[in-house]
Amino acid sequence: MLHSPVPGFGLPFALEALLALLLVAIGLLLIVFVVKLLIALLPAALVALVVWLLTKDRLLTAIAFLAVAVVSLFKRL
């Protein structure tokens, strides 16, 4: 019997394959969630960038980002 350099969990092969598929599915769901979150926050980031370029004030930039993000969030609900 060949020994793998990465030991398994000592589970049967079918169970390890099922666990691997489950972990891949969870990873894909996380990636989709992060991409959707970045797309949802894009307008807020653009407004914050414009405020930063106009004022160079971090407080106003943060307020603009949060205001647009909250409005965007409530608009989606």
C-alpha positions, 0 to 999 in steps of 0.5 A: 500500500502506498503512503500519501505524503499528506495523511488523510483523516483515517476515514473511508475514501468515499467519506473523504471524497464527500468531505472534500466536495463539501469543503470545495462547495463551502469555498466556492460559496465564500468566494461568491459571497465576497465577490457579491459584497465587493460589487455591492460596495463599489458605488460606496467606494467610488463616492468615497474616492471622489470625496477623498480627491475633493477634500483629502479629509478622512472623516468626510470620506468615511462618512460618505462611504458609510452613508452610501453603503447603508443606503445601498444596503437598505435599497437591496432589502 
